[in-house]
Amino acid sequence: MFGTLVSLFRMVLKRSVNNLNLVAFTIIGLIVAVSLVASVPLYSDGIIEKLLRTRLDQPSTTGRLPGSVRIRHLEDQATPSRYEQFQTIDQFVLGNAEWVMSLPLKNMVRYQSSDTHLLQGVGEEVKTNPLASEAKYAYVSAMEGIENHIRFIEGGPLPPGPAPDNEVPIIVSSVAAEDLHLQLGEKYWYIGGDRFQPLVVTLKIVGIWEATEPNNTTFWLYHPEVMTNTLFTTERDLFDIVLPTLGNRVHEYSWYMIFDHSEIHSTNVDRVRGGLQFLETRVATVMPNTKIDLSPGDTLEEFSRRSFFLRILLFALSVPMLAVVLYYIAISLGMVIESQRSEIAVLKSRGASTLQVVFLYFIEGVINGGIAFIVGPIVGVAIAQLIGKTYGFLLFADRPPLPISFTEQVLQYSLLAAVLALIASLIPAVSAARHTIISYKQDVARSTRAPVWQRFFVDFLLLGVSVYGYQTLKTQQNILTFGAAGEIVVDPLMLLIPSVFIFALALIFLRVFPIVTAIGARISLWIGGASILLALRQISRTPNAYSPLVLLLTLTLALGAFSASAAHTIDRNFTERVRFGIPADLMLSEVWEFDEVESAYLEPPFSAHDVPGVLGAVRTRVFTAKPNIGRGVQKDVQILGIDRADFARISWWRNDFASRPLGALVNALSIHESAVVASPGFLQQYQVRIGDTVSLAFNQNLVDVRVVEVADLVPTLYPDKGYHFLANLDYLHDQLGLAPYDVWLKIDPTVRSRDVVDAIEENGVKIVRIRDSRTAINFGRTDPQRTGLFGILSIGFMVAAVLTVLGFFLYSFLSFQRRLLQMGILRAIGLSSRQLFVLLMFEQVFLIVLGIVAGTGFGVWASDLFIPFLQVSADAQGQVPKFIVETAWLDLGRIYVVLGAMLGVGLLIMVALLRQMKVYQAVKLGEQA
């Protein structure tokens, strides 16, 4: 057995060395498959790690470190706790917290406190229910390590030994001493129980302190300044004297821990979350009313959820391209095996079993897969980094590299991809290994037999699935939604439907492919030469030999066209949503002084906005009014008051907002100072016509306006908030009085917004609100799901295009070798090298053009059907402005250029091969074959 394995291994190595150029094509496909799959966890872990580091390292509003965890028990007197329960939790936390959290523990503070009780001077009459003006209540607490974080301004630290004569020594903060009127050296009664049976503990003030670092959140679980009624003693005296004497009335137990948050990574977020959940469950089980009330749990849950859905999204997006890659592996190895089928048949005729032949290719696949498993993840790192730099389809930005690291999960995914690729590569091997030399010749003679997927109608099954998915999408209306921060929320299964539709169309197209070529061959009888006729007849007679390549090309073009159009549409949609809400480059809200004497606002100098980088400025203000027309409830009207002279060149506008350009609408406002551009809905609701004057109520003020034009939308005015008007700002100020307005700025694209704002503020203008459209758009483009969406679409298309090129090169090379005899015979009967070149060239041109036309058509069709479902809405404003589908013809042009270059290189290779071919050698080789 071992000897057989060694022999097979030697044979595989010898075959691989002798056919190194052919094996390289398969290995490249395997590497691409592994790297594409590995890039998904590499990118998702890297981008989540980057965002996690940013979130954890930024200062919190409370000043506490992100690794802060507080376990807190607040006593419920209805279900009091027992000291044994405290001890159990205390021992568990001290001994296991670091192990449970899987994080280094930097510091722990233990805090215990009695319930609040009355405080009176020793010797005074014991009053369990004093007047409110006389009552002083306090907690007696113990806090581990407090002496290391305070300095005494009077007295000194707590004595190390037990309390003498049951007088409990107390230290108190200067703030608490002042509030409770406590004096150093004085003794006080700490009174519990009730008026019939008071319980008393004697306390003695031995020190008054102040915190050395009151803002040190690694120690102070409560800020010292809020501990105005807290007295501190030792843990021993608290549990041995105070609590037993007062009936064990506990107020709080807390364990405040600081874990090293720098050790929280995207790869262990779930483990840390699990530790927090286990910790909380454990302490709550032992002692009710105990929970974790301070932790990074919410942050970790958010990032865990984002990582999970991001990974699902990327895998869903990569499935179609991965299918193309696996298909390339199968057809590339199939072409190689096809060239070796006579060799396989000879092996079968000499006694080799089918299993041995398959095992031969299995060993070869394992070796090639091993190479891919080693190299693939390394290439996957480069792909993941490239995804991280994507901001549009085939558009990349210069961003800092992601913090990527290899994890066990990356290796698992890589191994899974290598196994899938190995299975794909064995499919043609199993098919070829079944044949002897006789059955091989018979199979060659029946080469027009339909493939398995056609015989079982897989193409129509996929079409049925896609039609069902389309109907589902029509019901739910969208695949994607935007979250409030601009992040994309995706339904991954629905995202696969367009790809399934494209696969179904491509497979159905292969059914009509032989018919198309046969029709072409008949037409060439009258209008084509001998070379074209021979090429078309060759294709029509053996369509199965060309179908895999045509399918690969069709899928690449269709998926590329759909991906490009989807990416462009989503990006345009998001950009226009931002620009509708922030129509200018910068929108500034400023502080106005109010003159109490004149009872009027003081307008800041508008010339203050004339700073370097500002190309234009315009005043705007949004008013709200009600139509003073008829009776009943009136719907609000939003009025955008503008300076008509500069508005058109500063504000963003889309041509479908009105039947006339923005410039024409603004010019119409010059007809009369009261002129307005109104919404069509307002005119229809109140039976108003252009030229009519209507009255609007601004609180108690009535203002007449004249309708001169209509516009379906006006930037910043959302339809759900009422009808919209565009009006002259000066007229409204004349009627209503001068009031603070916003300033919209057009900025030089090379100038930073921050520099412009700083320059304006240096001119004496106070700015209270800044809305920056460029920053909002750029921020949205850094969203991990958006970046991953565009990145995987771009990388997937690039991979598919490269593999298509390699597939054509491999086909050209093997086809030329396989048809050497045919070429030699054609040369011998009189065809010139030029005619042979035209034959092969037309063959490739015909296949490429057919694939381009079919792929582009299917991609555009899928875009028209499914991209409308990509429209997004985040709030009650809905999809504003209206969603527009954009076919990415520019990117399709780039695709055509790539394929044209591929054709050119392939033709050059054919020319070189034809020039080297000698007729007698070709015939001789053909006879041997």
Backbone hydrogen bonds, N-H to C=O, Kabsch-Sander energy under -0.5 kcal/mol:
donor,donor_aa,acceptor,acceptor_aa,energy
5,L,1,M,-2.2
6,V,2,F,-2.4
7,S,3,G,-2.4
8,L,4,T,-2.7
9,F,5,L,-2.7
10,R,6,V,-2.6
11,M,7,S,-2.4
12,V,8,L,-2.5
13,L,9,F,-2.4
14,K,10,R,-2.7
15,R,11,M,-2.7
16,S,12,V,-2.7
17,V,13,L,-2.6
18,N,14,K,-2.4
19,N,15,R,-1.8
20,L,17,V,-1.1
23,V,19,N,-2.8
24,A,20,L,-2.1
25,F,21,N,-0.8
25,F,22,L,-0.5
26,T,22,L,-1.1
27,I,23,V,-2.6
28,I,24,A,-2.5
29,G,25,F,-1.6
30,L,26,T,-2.3
31,I,27,I,-2.9
32,V,28,I,-2.5
33,A,29,G,-2.3
34,V,30,L,-2.5
35,S,31,I,-2.9
36,L,32,V,-2.5
37,V,33,A,-1.9
38,A,34,V,-2.9
39,S,35,S,-1.9
40,V,36,L,-0.6
40,V,37,V,-1.0
42,L,38,A,-1.8
43,Y,39,S,-2.8
44,S,40,V,-2.7
45,D,41,P,-2.5
46,G,42,L,-1.9
47,I,43,Y,-3.2
48,I,44,S,-2.0
49,E,45,D,-2.3
50,K,46,G,-2.2
51,L,47,I,-2.5
52,L,48,I,-2.9
53,R,49,E,-2.6
54,T,50,K,-2.1
55,R,51,L,-2.6
56,L,52,L,-3.0
57,D,53,R,-2.2
58,Q,54,T,-1.0
63,G,60,S,-0.6
68,S,65,L,-1.8
69,V,257,M,-2.9
70,R,294,L,-2.4
71,I,69,V,-0.5
71,I,255,W,-2.5
72,R,70,R,-0.6
72,R,291,K,-3.2
73,H,253,Y,-3.3
74,L,72,R,-0.5
74,L,289,N,-1.5
75,E,73,H,-0.6
75,E,251,H,-1.9
77,Q,75,E,-0.6
79,T,76,D,-1.6
85,Q,82,R,-0.6
86,F,82,R,-1.6
87,Q,83,Y,-2.3
88,T,84,E,-2.2
89,I,85,Q,-2.3
90,D,86,F,-2.9
91,Q,87,Q,-2.7
92,F,88,T,-2.1
93,V,89,I,-3.1
94,L,90,D,-2.5
95,G,91,Q,-2.1
96,N,92,F,-2.4
97,A,93,V,-1.7
100,V,96,N,-3.1
101,M,97,A,-2.4
102,S,98,E,-1.1
103,L,98,E,-1.1
106,K,104,P,-0.7
106,K,258,I,-2.7
107,N,258,I,-1.3
109,V,256,Y,-3.1
111,Y,254,S,-2.9
112,Q,142,A,-2.4
113,S,252,E,-2.5
114,S,140,V,-2.7
115,D,249,R,-2.6
117,H,138,A,-2.3
118,L,191,I,-1.5
119,L,136,K,-3.0
120,Q,189,W,-2.5
122,V,187,K,-1.8
124,E,121,G,-1.7
128,T,126,V,-0.5
134,E,131,L,-1.1
135,A,131,L,-1.6
138,A,117,H,-2.2
139,Y,229,N,-2.9
141,S,139,Y,-0.5
141,S,231,L,-3.5
142,A,112,Q,-2.8
144,E,110,R,-2.5
146,I,143,M,-1.6
148,N,145,G,-1.2
149,H,146,I,-1.9
150,I,147,E,-0.7
151,R,210,E,-2.3
153,I,208,I,-2.3
154,E,208,I,-1.7
156,G,206,V,-2.4
166,N,163,A,-1.0
167,E,164,P,-2.5
168,V,166,N,-0.8
168,V,202,T,-2.7
170,I,204,K,-2.8
171,I,232,F,-2.5
172,V,207,G,-2.3
173,S,230,T,-0.5
174,S,209,W,-2.4
177,A,173,S,-2.8
178,E,174,S,-2.0
179,D,175,V,-2.4
180,L,176,A,-2.8
181,H,177,A,-0.8
182,L,177,A,-2.2
185,G,205,I,-2.6
186,E,183,Q,-1.5
188,Y,203,L,-3.0
189,W,120,Q,-3.9
190,Y,201,V,-3.2
191,I,118,L,-2.6
191,I,189,W,-0.7
192,G,199,L,-3.8
194,D,197,Q,-0.8
199,L,192,G,-1.8
201,V,190,Y,-2.0
202,T,166,N,-0.6
203,L,188,Y,-3.5
203,L,201,V,-0.5
204,K,168,V,-2.5
205,I,186,E,-2.3
206,V,170,I,-3.2
206,V,204,K,-0.7
207,G,170,I,-1.0
208,I,154,E,-2.9
209,W,172,V,-2.1
210,E,151,R,-2.1
212,T,149,H,-2.0
213,E,149,H,-0.6
216,N,213,E,-2.0
217,T,215,N,-1.4
219,F,216,N,-1.5
220,W,216,N,-2.1
221,L,219,F,-0.9
226,V,223,H,-1.9
227,M,223,H,-0.5
227,M,224,P,-1.2
228,T,226,V,-1.4
230,T,227,M,-0.9
231,L,139,Y,-3.0
232,F,171,I,-2.6
233,T,141,S,-2.8
238,L,234,T,-2.2
239,F,235,E,-2.2
240,D,236,R,-2.5
241,I,237,D,-2.1
242,V,237,D,-2.1
243,L,238,L,-2.7
245,T,241,I,-2.2
246,L,242,V,-1.9
247,G,244,P,-1.1
248,N,243,L,-4.0
250,V,248,N,-1.1
251,H,113,S,-2.7
252,E,113,S,-1.7
253,Y,73,H,-1.8
254,S,111,Y,-3.2
255,W,71,I,-2.5
256,Y,109,V,-3.4
257,M,69,V,-3.5
257,M,255,W,-0.6
258,I,107,N,-3.0
259,F,67,G,-2.4
259,F,257,M,-0.6
260,D,104,P,-2.6
261,H,259,F,-1.1
263,E,260,D,-1.6
264,I,261,H,-1.6
265,H,263,E,-0.7
268,N,265,H,-1.2
269,V,265,H,-0.7
272,V,268,N,-2.5
273,R,269,V,-2.7
274,G,270,D,-2.5
275,G,271,R,-2.0
276,L,272,V,-2.3
277,Q,273,R,-2.4
278,F,274,G,-2.5
279,L,275,G,-2.6
280,E,276,L,-2.5
281,T,277,Q,-2.4
282,R,278,F,-2.6
283,V,279,L,-2.2
284,A,280,E,-2.1
285,T,281,T,-1.8
286,V,282,R,-1.9
287,M,283,V,-2.7
290,T,287,M,-0.5
291,K,72,R,-2.3
293,D,70,R,-1.6
293,D,291,K,-0.7
294,L,70,R,-0.9
300,L,296,P,-2.7
301,E,297,G,-2.7
302,E,298,D,-2.2
303,F,299,T,-2.2
304,S,300,L,-2.5
305,R,301,E,-2.5
306,R,302,E,-2.5
307,S,303,F,-2.5
308,F,304,S,-2.2
309,F,305,R,-2.5
310,L,306,R,-2.4
311,R,307,S,-2.2
312,I,308,F,-2.1
313,L,309,F,-2.6
314,L,310,L,-2.6
315,F,311,R,-2.5
316,A,312,I,-2.7
317,L,313,L,-2.5
318,S,314,L,-2.2
319,V,315,F,-1.4
321,M,317,L,-0.6
322,L,318,S,-3.2
323,A,319,V,-2.5
324,V,320,P,-1.9
325,V,321,M,-2.4
326,L,322,L,-2.9
327,Y,323,A,-2.3
328,Y,324,V,-2.5
329,I,325,V,-2.5
330,A,326,L,-2.5
331,I,327,Y,-2.9
332,S,328,Y,-3.1
333,L,329,I,-2.5
334,G,330,A,-2.1
335,M,331,I,-2.5
336,V,332,S,-2.0
337,I,333,L,-3.3
338,E,334,G,-2.6
339,S,335,M,-1.5
340,Q,336,V,-0.7
340,Q,337,I,-0.9
341,R,338,E,-0.9
344,I,340,Q,-2.3
345,A,341,R,-2.7
346,V,342,S,-2.0
347,L,343,E,-2.1
348,K,344,I,-2.5
349,S,345,A,-2.3
350,R,346,V,-1.5
351,G,348,K,-1.4
352,A,347,L,-2.3
357,V,353,S,-2.1
358,V,354,T,-2.7
359,F,355,L,-2.8
360,L,356,Q,-1.9
361,Y,357,V,-1.7
362,F,358,V,-2.3
363,I,359,F,-2.7
364,E,360,L,-1.8
365,G,361,Y,-2.7
366,V,362,F,-2.8
367,I,363,I,-2.4
368,N,364,E,-2.6
369,G,365,G,-3.4
370,G,366,V,-2.6
371,I,367,I,-2.0
372,A,368,N,-2.3
373,F,369,G,-2.7
374,I,370,G,-1.7
375,V,371,I,-2.8
376,G,372,A,-3.1
378,I,374,I,-0.5
379,V,375,V,-2.2
380,G,376,G,-2.8
381,V,377,P,-1.5
382,A,378,I,-1.2
383,I,379,V,-2.2
384,A,380,G,-2.9
385,Q,381,V,-2.5
386,L,382,A,-2.1
387,I,383,I,-2.6
388,G,384,A,-2.1
389,K,385,Q,-0.7
389,K,386,L,-0.8
390,T,387,I,-1.7
391,Y,395,L,-2.0
392,G,395,L,-1.2
395,L,392,G,-1.8
397,A,389,K,-3.8
399,R,397,A,-1.5
404,I,402,L,-1.9
411,L,407,T,-1.8
412,Q,408,E,-2.2
413,Y,409,Q,-2.6
414,S,410,V,-2.4
415,L,411,L,-2.6
416,L,412,Q,-2.4
417,A,413,Y,-2.5
418,A,414,S,-2.4
419,V,415,L,-2.3
420,L,416,L,-2.5
421,A,417,A,-2.6
422,L,418,A,-2.2
423,I,419,V,-2.5
424,A,420,L,-2.5
425,S,421,A,-2.0
426,L,422,L,-1.3
427,I,423,I,-1.0
429,A,425,S,-0.6
430,V,426,L,-2.9
431,S,427,I,-1.8
432,A,428,P,-2.2
433,A,429,A,-2.4
434,R,430,V,-0.7
434,R,431,S,-0.6
435,H,432,A,-1.4
437,I,345,A,-0.7
440,Y,436,T,-2.3
441,K,437,I,-1.6
442,Q,438,I,-2.2
443,D,439,S,-2.6
444,V,440,Y,-2.4
445,A,441,K,-1.9
446,R,442,Q,-1.2
447,S,444,V,-1.2
449,R,446,R,-1.7
454,Q,451,P,-0.6
455,R,451,P,-2.0
456,F,452,V,-2.0
457,F,454,Q,-0.9
458,V,453,W,-2.6
459,D,453,W,-0.6
461,L,457,F,-1.7
462,L,458,V,-2.5
463,L,459,D,-2.0
464,G,460,F,-2.2
465,V,461,L,-2.1
466,S,462,L,-2.4
467,V,463,L,-2.4
468,Y,464,G,-2.3
469,G,465,V,-2.5
470,Y,466,S,-2.4
471,Q,467,V,-2.3
472,T,468,Y,-2.1
473,L,469,G,-2.4
474,K,470,Y,-2.2
475,T,471,Q,-1.2
476,Q,472,T,-2.4
477,Q,473,L,-2.4
478,N,476,Q,-0.7
479,I,869,F,-2.9
480,L,869,F,-0.8
481,T,489,V,-2.1
483,G,487,E,-3.6
486,G,483,G,-1.7
489,V,481,T,-3.8
491,D,479,I,-1.2
495,L,491,D,-1.5
496,L,492,P,-0.8
496,L,493,L,-1.0
497,I,493,L,-0.6
497,I,494,M,-0.8
500,V,496,L,-2.4
501,F,497,I,-2.5
502,I,498,P,-2.1
503,F,499,S,-2.6
504,A,500,V,-2.5
505,L,501,F,-2.4
506,A,502,I,-2.5
507,L,503,F,-2.4
508,I,504,A,-2.5
509,F,505,L,-2.4
510,L,506,A,-1.3
511,R,507,L,-0.7
511,R,508,I,-1.0
512,V,508,I,-1.0
512,V,509,F,-0.5
513,F,509,F,-1.0
516,V,512,V,-2.5
517,T,513,F,-2.3
518,A,514,P,-2.4
519,I,515,I,-2.4
520,G,516,V,-2.3
521,A,517,T,-2.4
522,R,518,A,-2.0
523,I,519,I,-2.3
524,S,520,G,-2.1
525,L,521,A,-0.6
525,L,522,R,-0.9
526,W,523,I,-1.5
527,I,523,I,-1.7
528,G,524,S,-1.7
533,L,529,G,-2.2
534,L,530,A,-2.7
535,A,531,S,-2.3
536,L,532,I,-2.5
537,R,533,L,-2.4
538,Q,534,L,-2.3
539,I,535,A,-2.1
540,S,536,L,-2.7
541,R,537,R,-2.2
542,T,538,Q,-1.5
545,A,542,T,-1.1
546,Y,542,T,-0.6
546,Y,543,P,-1.1
547,S,543,P,-2.2
550,V,546,Y,-2.4
551,L,547,S,-3.0
552,L,548,P,-2.3
553,L,549,L,-2.4
554,T,550,V,-2.8
555,L,551,L,-2.9
556,T,552,L,-2.2
557,L,553,L,-2.5
558,A,554,T,-2.8
559,L,555,L,-3.0
560,G,556,T,-2.3
561,A,557,L,-2.8
562,F,558,A,-2.6
563,S,559,L,-2.9
564,A,560,G,-2.7
565,S,561,A,-2.1
566,A,562,F,-2.8
567,A,563,S,-2.8
568,H,564,A,-2.5
569,T,565,S,-2.4
570,I,566,A,-2.7
571,D,567,A,-2.5
572,R,568,H,-2.7
573,N,569,T,-2.8
574,F,570,I,-2.5
575,T,571,D,-2.6
576,E,572,R,-2.7
577,R,573,N,-1.9
578,V,574,F,-2.2
579,R,575,T,-2.6
580,F,576,E,-1.9
581,G,577,R,-1.5
582,I,578,V,-2.5
585,D,745,L,-1.0
586,L,745,L,-1.7
587,M,771,R,-2.3
588,L,743,V,-2.8
589,S,769,R,-2.4
590,E,741,Y,-0.6
591,V,766,K,-2.9
593,E,602,L,-0.8
595,D,593,E,-0.5
595,D,600,A,-3.1
596,E,594,F,-0.8
599,S,595,D,-1.6
600,A,595,D,-1.4
602,L,593,E,-3.2
603,E,601,Y,-0.7
608,A,605,P,-1.6
609,H,606,F,-1.7
610,D,607,S,-1.8
611,V,609,H,-1.9
614,V,611,V,-2.0
615,L,613,G,-0.6
615,L,746,K,-3.1
616,G,746,K,-1.0
618,V,744,W,-2.1
620,T,742,D,-2.6
621,R,641,G,-1.7
623,F,621,R,-0.6
623,F,639,I,-3.1
625,A,637,V,-2.5
626,K,697,A,-1.7
628,N,695,S,-3.3
629,I,627,P,-1.1
637,V,625,A,-3.0
638,Q,723,Y,-3.9
639,I,623,F,-2.6
640,L,638,Q,-0.5
640,L,725,F,-2.7
641,G,621,R,-3.3
641,G,639,I,-0.8
642,I,727,A,-2.3
643,D,619,R,-0.9
644,R,642,I,-0.8
646,D,643,D,-0.8
647,F,643,D,-1.4
648,A,644,R,-0.5
650,I,646,D,-0.7
650,I,647,F,-1.1
651,S,647,F,-2.8
652,W,583,P,-0.9
657,F,654,R,-2.2
658,A,655,N,-0.9
665,L,661,P,-1.8
666,V,662,L,-2.7
667,N,663,G,-2.3
668,A,664,A,-1.6
669,L,665,L,-0.8
669,L,666,V,-1.0
670,S,667,N,-1.6
671,I,668,A,-1.4
672,H,669,L,-0.5
675,A,672,H,-2.0
676,V,706,R,-2.4
677,V,726,L,-2.4
678,A,676,V,-0.6
678,A,709,E,-2.5
679,S,724,H,-0.9
682,F,679,S,-0.8
683,L,679,S,-1.5
684,Q,680,P,-2.4
685,Q,681,G,-2.6
686,Y,682,F,-2.2
687,Q,683,L,-0.6
688,V,683,L,-1.9
691,G,707,V,-3.4
692,D,689,R,-2.2
694,V,705,V,-2.8
696,L,703,V,-2.9
697,A,626,K,-3.5
698,F,696,L,-0.7
698,F,701,N,-3.7
699,N,697,A,-0.9
700,Q,698,F,-0.5
701,N,698,F,-2.5
703,V,696,L,-2.7
705,V,694,V,-2.9
706,R,674,S,-2.2
707,V,692,D,-2.4
707,V,705,V,-0.5
708,V,676,V,-2.7
709,E,676,V,-1.1
711,A,678,A,-2.0
712,D,657,F,-2.3
713,L,657,F,-1.2
714,V,717,L,-0.6
716,T,580,F,-1.6
717,L,714,V,-2.0
718,Y,716,T,-0.8
721,K,718,Y,-2.0
722,G,719,P,-1.6
723,Y,636,D,-1.7
725,F,638,Q,-2.7
726,L,677,V,-2.1
727,A,640,L,-2.3
728,N,675,A,-0.7
729,L,642,I,-2.5
729,L,727,A,-0.5
732,L,728,N,-1.6
733,H,729,L,-2.5
734,D,730,D,-2.3
735,Q,731,Y,-1.9
736,L,732,L,-2.6
737,G,733,H,-2.6
742,D,620,T,-3.0
743,V,588,L,-2.3
744,W,618,V,-2.9
745,L,586,L,-2.9
746,K,616,G,-2.6
747,I,745,L,-0.5
748,D,613,G,-2.9
751,V,748,D,-2.4
756,V,752,R,-1.5
757,V,753,S,-2.5
758,D,754,R,-2.6
759,A,755,D,-2.2
760,I,756,V,-2.2
761,E,757,V,-2.5
762,E,758,D,-2.0
763,N,759,A,-0.8
763,N,760,I,-0.7
764,G,761,E,-1.7
765,V,760,I,-1.3
767,I,765,V,-0.6
768,V,589,S,-2.5
769,R,589,S,-1.6
771,R,587,M,-2.2
772,D,770,I,-0.5
773,S,584,A,-0.6
773,S,585,D,-1.3
773,S,771,R,-0.6
774,R,585,D,-0.6
776,A,772,D,-2.2
777,I,773,S,-2.4
778,N,774,R,-2.5
779,F,775,T,-2.8
780,G,776,A,-2.1
781,R,777,I,-1.7
782,T,779,F,-1.3
783,D,780,G,-1.3
787,T,783,D,-3.1
788,G,784,P,-2.9
789,L,785,Q,-2.7
790,F,786,R,-2.6
791,G,787,T,-2.9
792,I,788,G,-2.8
793,L,789,L,-1.7
794,S,790,F,-2.5
795,I,791,G,-3.2
796,G,792,I,-2.4
797,F,793,L,-2.1
798,M,794,S,-2.5
799,V,795,I,-2.9
800,A,796,G,-2.6
801,A,797,F,-2.9
802,V,798,M,-2.5
803,L,799,V,-2.7
804,T,800,A,-2.3
805,V,801,A,-2.3
806,L,802,V,-2.7
807,G,803,L,-3.0
808,F,804,T,-2.3
809,F,805,V,-2.4
810,L,806,L,-2.9
811,Y,807,G,-2.6
812,S,808,F,-2.8
813,F,809,F,-2.5
814,L,810,L,-2.8
815,S,811,Y,-3.1
816,F,812,S,-2.0
817,Q,813,F,-2.0
818,R,814,L,-3.1
819,R,815,S,-2.0
820,L,817,Q,-1.2
823,M,819,R,-3.0
824,G,820,L,-3.0
825,I,821,L,-2.8
826,L,822,Q,-2.6
827,R,823,M,-2.4
828,A,824,G,-2.3
829,I,825,I,-2.1
830,G,827,R,-1.1
831,L,826,L,-2.7
836,L,832,S,-2.3
837,F,833,S,-2.5
838,V,834,R,-2.5
839,L,835,Q,-2.4
840,L,836,L,-2.6
841,M,837,F,-3.0
842,F,838,V,-3.1
843,E,839,L,-2.0
844,Q,840,L,-2.1
845,V,841,M,-3.2
846,F,842,F,-3.1
847,L,843,E,-2.0
848,I,844,Q,-2.9
849,V,845,V,-3.0
850,L,846,F,-2.5
851,G,847,L,-2.6
852,I,848,I,-2.9
853,V,849,V,-3.0
854,A,850,L,-2.6
855,G,851,G,-3.0
856,T,852,I,-2.9
857,G,853,V,-2.4
858,F,854,A,-2.8
859,G,855,G,-2.7
860,V,856,T,-2.8
861,W,857,G,-2.4
862,A,858,F,-2.9
863,S,859,G,-2.1
864,D,860,V,-2.6
865,L,861,W,-2.0
866,F,862,A,-3.0
867,I,862,A,-0.5
867,I,863,S,-1.9
869,F,866,F,-1.5
870,L,867,I,-2.5
871,Q,868,P,-1.1
878,G,875,D,-1.8
880,V,878,G,-1.4
887,T,885,V,-0.5
888,A,886,E,-0.5
889,W,887,T,-2.1
892,L,888,A,-2.0
893,G,889,W,-2.3
894,R,890,L,-1.6
895,I,891,D,-2.2
896,Y,892,L,-2.4
897,V,893,G,-2.0
898,V,894,R,-2.2
899,L,895,I,-2.4
900,G,896,Y,-2.5
901,A,897,V,-2.5
902,M,898,V,-2.3
903,L,899,L,-2.5
904,G,900,G,-2.4
905,V,901,A,-2.4
906,G,902,M,-2.6
907,L,903,L,-2.6
908,L,904,G,-2.0
909,I,905,V,-2.1
910,M,906,G,-2.1
911,V,907,L,-2.5
912,A,908,L,-2.1
913,L,909,I,-2.3
914,L,910,M,-3.0
915,R,911,V,-2.2
916,Q,912,A,-1.2
917,M,913,L,-1.0
922,A,918,K,-2.5
923,V,919,V,-2.5
924,K,920,Y,-2.1
925,L,921,Q,-3.0
926,G,922,A,-2.5
927,E,923,V,-2.2
928,Q,924,K,-2.0
929,A,925,L,-2.3
